[in-house]
Amino acid sequence: MNDLKTAAVCMHAIPGDIAGNLDKIESMTQEASANGADFVCFPELSVTGYIQTSPSRIYGLREMEKIVDRLVRTAKKTEIVLIAGLIEVTDEGKPYIAQIIAGPDGLIGTYRKTHLGPTETAIYCPGEKIEVFKVGKTTFGVQLCYEAHFPEISTRMALMGADIVLIPHASPRGAPEEKLKSWMRHLPARAFDNGLYVIACNQMGSFEDGLTFPGAAVVLGPDGRVLAQYVGMKEHILYAELKDEILQDLRTHRMKYFLPERRPWLYEKTSVNGDQ
């Protein structure tokens, strides 16, 4: 992994205000780049806001392509890896909740949310692919909000070579301190069990539909310990330095890195009394 400075953003993403949200993403990306960040991660659905009613009508394919093009141009201009969330519409069927990944050399990829929350399954389509992305010597995965509750995703990404897992959220309800406390029940395990860095950030702000998103962001080291955190109801960029030396020290320690000792054939589903 390359040594990196990362920026995790708590952002007030207004539903349907595409132009305003894109302007804010560009401005905060410029700020992160000016402060020396190599990666900037925006929350889930940061471009579109969190939309629960008729998301497929928010824009057409051509408009979406222009949005993606602007994100790519912003990443190129600021020479940073930019991760931002939007609704991915298609020619037919339900849209996806997706995260665009762009860098100085252009579009890196699109990640589609594979595990939808219970309130999302009726209006969105789940992605069908777990994958990782690579920039330089750094391999990273993206998960979206509800997906963090499924340990297999993080382990799969780690086995595919991920050094970092980025987890942008659009997670409503509760105070910022409560949101971070909730995350700390499971996110440290994702980092510790798999020997990788974890970065999470949430939307923030209150909206007319009654939803309130508490501002929270956290960066966890591969030992599961907090490197940086933020809680509050203001937009914020949380910075952290990720060091390859720390990652390699853990991964070469015979008692602290668990993945090489896995016995996956024992984890296959069996019935009672061990019958196949």
C-alpha positions as CSV (number, residue, x, y, z in Angstrom):
1,M,0.0,0.0,0.0
2,N,1.1,3.6,-0.6
3,D,1.2,5.9,2.4
4,L,-1.9,8.0,2.1
5,K,-3.7,11.0,3.5
6,T,-7.5,10.4,3.4
7,A,-10.5,12.8,3.7
8,A,-13.8,11.5,4.9
9,V,-16.7,13.9,4.4
10,C,-19.8,14.6,6.4
11,M,-22.1,16.4,3.9
12,H,-25.5,17.9,3.8
13,A,-26.8,16.4,0.5
14,I,-30.2,18.0,-0.4
15,P,-32.5,15.5,-2.1
16,G,-33.0,16.4,-5.8
17,D,-30.6,19.4,-5.7
18,I,-28.1,17.8,-8.1
19,A,-26.4,21.1,-9.2
20,G,-26.0,22.3,-5.6
21,N,-24.7,19.0,-4.3
22,L,-22.2,18.7,-7.2
23,D,-21.0,22.3,-6.5
24,K,-20.4,21.3,-2.9
25,I,-18.6,18.1,-3.8
26,E,-16.3,20.0,-6.1
27,S,-15.6,22.7,-3.5
28,M,-14.9,20.2,-0.7
29,T,-12.8,18.1,-3.0
30,Q,-10.7,21.1,-3.8
31,E,-10.3,21.8,-0.1
32,A,-9.3,18.2,0.6
33,S,-6.8,18.3,-2.3
34,A,-5.3,21.6,-1.0
35,N,-4.8,20.0,2.4
36,G,-2.8,17.2,0.8
37,A,-5.4,14.4,0.7
38,D,-4.9,11.6,-1.8
39,F,-8.4,10.1,-1.3
40,V,-11.7,12.0,-0.6
41,C,-14.8,9.9,0.3
42,F,-18.3,11.4,0.2
43,P,-21.4,9.8,1.8
44,E,-23.8,7.4,0.1
45,L,-26.1,9.3,-2.3
46,S,-24.1,12.5,-1.9
47,V,-24.9,13.7,-5.4
48,T,-28.6,13.0,-5.4
49,G,-29.5,13.1,-1.7
50,Y,-31.4,10.2,-0.1
51,I,-34.5,9.7,-2.2
52,Q,-37.2,7.2,-1.2
53,T,-39.9,8.0,-3.7
54,S,-39.6,7.4,-7.4
55,P,-35.8,7.6,-7.6
56,S,-35.8,6.4,-11.2
57,R,-37.3,9.8,-12.2
58,I,-34.6,11.9,-10.8
59,Y,-32.8,12.1,-14.2
60,G,-32.2,10.2,-17.4
61,L,-29.2,8.4,-18.7
62,R,-27.8,11.3,-20.6
63,E,-28.0,13.6,-17.5
64,M,-26.4,10.9,-15.4
65,E,-23.5,10.6,-17.8
66,K,-22.9,14.3,-17.5
67,I,-22.9,14.0,-13.7
68,V,-20.3,11.2,-13.8
69,D,-18.3,13.2,-16.3
70,R,-18.2,16.2,-13.9
71,L,-17.1,14.0,-11.1
72,V,-14.3,12.6,-13.3
73,R,-13.3,16.1,-14.3
74,T,-13.2,17.2,-10.7
75,A,-10.9,14.2,-9.8
76,K,-8.6,15.0,-12.7
77,K,-8.4,18.7,-11.9
78,T,-7.7,18.2,-8.2
79,E,-5.5,15.1,-8.8
80,I,-7.3,13.1,-6.1
81,V,-9.2,9.8,-5.9
82,L,-12.8,10.9,-5.5
83,I,-15.6,8.5,-4.2
84,A,-19.1,10.0,-4.4
85,G,-22.6,8.4,-4.3
86,L,-25.5,8.7,-6.6
87,I,-28.6,6.9,-8.0
88,E,-27.6,4.9,-11.1
89,V,-30.5,4.8,-13.5
90,T,-30.8,2.2,-16.3
91,D,-32.8,1.7,-19.5
92,E,-35.2,-0.7,-17.7
93,G,-35.9,-1.9,-14.2
94,K,-35.2,-0.3,-10.8
95,P,-32.2,2.0,-10.3
96,Y,-29.1,1.1,-8.2
97,I,-27.6,2.8,-5.2
98,A,-24.0,3.3,-6.5
99,Q,-20.7,4.9,-5.7
100,I,-18.6,6.5,-8.5
101,I,-14.8,6.1,-8.1
102,A,-12.7,8.5,-10.2
103,G,-9.1,9.5,-10.1
104,P,-6.4,11.7,-11.7
105,D,-6.4,9.4,-14.7
106,G,-10.2,9.2,-15.2
107,L,-13.0,6.9,-14.2
108,I,-11.8,4.0,-12.0
109,G,-15.2,2.2,-11.6
110,T,-18.7,2.1,-10.2
111,Y,-19.7,0.1,-7.1
112,R,-23.4,-1.0,-6.8
113,K,-24.8,-1.6,-3.4
114,T,-25.2,-5.4,-3.0
115,H,-27.2,-5.6,0.2
116,L,-30.1,-3.2,0.4
117,G,-31.7,-2.0,3.6
118,P,-35.3,-3.2,4.3
119,T,-36.7,0.2,3.3
120,E,-34.7,0.2,0.0
121,T,-35.6,-3.2,-1.5
122,A,-38.9,-2.1,-3.0
123,I,-37.4,0.8,-4.9
124,Y,-33.8,-0.1,-5.7
125,C,-32.1,-3.1,-7.4
126,P,-29.2,-4.8,-5.6
127,G,-25.8,-5.1,-7.2
128,E,-24.5,-8.6,-7.9
129,K,-20.7,-8.1,-7.7
130,I,-18.2,-7.6,-4.9
131,E,-15.0,-6.1,-6.2
132,V,-12.0,-4.1,-5.3
133,F,-10.2,-1.2,-7.0
134,K,-6.6,-0.3,-7.3
135,V,-4.7,3.0,-7.5
136,G,-0.9,2.8,-7.5
137,K,0.1,0.2,-4.9
138,T,-3.2,0.7,-2.9
139,T,-6.1,-1.7,-3.3
140,F,-9.4,-0.7,-1.7
141,G,-13.0,-1.8,-1.5
142,V,-16.3,0.2,-1.1
143,Q,-19.3,-0.8,0.9
144,L,-22.5,1.2,1.3
145,C,-24.1,1.7,4.7
146,Y,-26.2,-1.4,5.5
147,E,-23.6,-3.6,3.9
148,A,-21.2,-3.1,6.8
149,H,-23.4,-5.4,8.8
150,F,-22.4,-8.4,6.7
151,P,-18.9,-9.6,7.8
152,E,-18.4,-11.8,4.7
153,I,-18.2,-8.7,2.4
154,S,-15.2,-7.3,4.3
155,T,-13.5,-10.6,4.4
156,R,-14.0,-11.2,0.7
157,M,-12.5,-7.8,-0.1
158,A,-9.6,-8.5,2.2
159,L,-9.0,-11.8,0.4
160,M,-9.1,-9.9,-2.9
161,G,-6.2,-7.8,-1.6
162,A,-7.9,-4.8,-0.1
163,D,-5.8,-2.6,2.2
164,I,-8.7,-0.2,2.9
165,V,-12.5,-0.5,3.0
166,L,-14.4,2.7,2.6
167,I,-18.0,2.7,4.0
168,P,-20.0,5.8,3.0
169,H,-23.3,6.0,4.8
170,A,-26.7,7.6,4.4
171,S,-27.9,6.5,7.9
172,P,-30.6,8.5,9.5
173,R,-31.9,8.9,13.1
174,G,-30.2,9.5,16.4
175,A,-27.6,11.9,17.6
176,P,-24.1,12.0,16.1
177,E,-22.6,10.5,19.3
178,E,-25.2,7.7,19.1
179,K,-24.4,7.0,15.4
180,L,-20.7,6.7,16.2
181,K,-21.4,4.4,19.2
182,S,-23.5,2.2,16.9
183,W,-20.7,2.0,14.4
184,M,-18.2,1.1,17.0
185,R,-20.1,-2.1,17.7
186,H,-19.2,-3.6,14.4
187,L,-16.7,-1.5,12.3
188,P,-13.7,-2.2,14.5
189,A,-14.3,-5.9,14.0
190,R,-14.2,-5.4,10.2
191,A,-10.8,-3.8,10.5
192,F,-9.3,-6.1,13.2
193,D,-10.5,-9.4,11.8
194,N,-9.3,-8.6,8.3
195,G,-6.2,-6.6,9.0
196,L,-7.1,-3.5,7.0
197,Y,-8.0,0.2,7.4
198,V,-11.7,1.1,7.6
199,I,-13.1,4.6,6.8
200,A,-16.7,5.5,7.3
201,C,-18.7,8.8,6.9
202,N,-22.3,9.8,7.0
203,Q,-24.6,12.3,5.5
204,M,-25.7,15.0,7.9
205,G,-28.6,17.4,8.3
206,S,-32.4,17.5,8.6
207,F,-34.8,17.4,5.7
208,E,-38.5,18.2,4.9
209,D,-39.4,14.5,4.8
210,G,-38.6,14.2,8.5
211,L,-35.3,12.3,8.1
212,T,-32.4,13.6,10.1
213,F,-28.8,12.3,9.4
214,P,-26.4,12.7,12.3
215,G,-22.9,13.7,11.3
216,A,-20.3,11.1,12.0
217,A,-17.0,10.0,10.5
218,V,-14.3,7.6,11.7
219,V,-11.0,6.1,10.6
220,L,-9.9,2.8,12.1
221,G,-6.5,1.2,11.9
222,P,-5.9,-2.4,10.9
223,D,-5.8,-3.2,14.7
224,G,-9.4,-1.9,15.0
225,R,-8.4,1.2,17.0
226,V,-9.6,4.7,16.2
227,L,-7.1,6.9,14.3
228,A,-9.5,9.8,13.9
229,Q,-13.2,10.6,14.5
230,Y,-15.8,13.4,14.1
231,V,-19.3,13.8,15.5
232,G,-21.5,16.9,15.0
233,M,-24.2,18.5,13.0
234,K,-21.9,20.6,10.8
235,E,-20.4,19.6,7.5
236,H,-16.9,18.4,8.1
237,I,-13.8,16.9,6.4
238,L,-12.0,14.3,8.6
239,Y,-8.4,13.7,7.7
240,A,-6.2,10.8,8.6
241,E,-2.7,9.5,7.7
242,L,-2.7,5.8,6.6
243,K,0.8,4.3,6.9
244,D,1.9,1.2,4.9
245,E,4.4,0.3,7.6
246,I,1.6,-0.1,10.2
247,L,-0.3,-2.4,7.8
248,Q,2.8,-4.5,7.0
249,D,3.9,-4.8,10.6
250,L,0.5,-6.3,11.5
251,R,0.3,-8.5,8.4
252,T,3.7,-10.0,9.1
253,H,3.0,-10.7,12.8
254,R,2.2,-14.3,13.3
255,M,-0.3,-13.7,16.1
256,K,-2.1,-10.6,14.9
257,Y,-3.0,-11.4,11.2
258,F,-5.7,-14.0,11.0
259,L,-6.5,-14.5,7.3
260,P,-3.6,-16.8,6.4
261,E,-4.9,-19.3,9.0
262,R,-8.4,-19.5,7.6
263,R,-9.8,-23.0,6.9
264,P,-12.6,-22.1,4.5
265,W,-13.7,-25.7,3.8
266,L,-14.9,-25.9,7.4
267,Y,-17.2,-22.9,6.9
268,E,-19.3,-24.4,4.2
269,K,-22.9,-25.0,5.2
270,T,-23.7,-28.3,6.8
271,S,-26.9,-29.7,8.3
272,V,-27.4,-31.0,11.9
273,N,-25.0,-33.7,12.9
274,G,-22.6,-32.6,10.2
275,D,-24.5,-34.2,7.3
276,Q,-23.9,-32.5,4.0
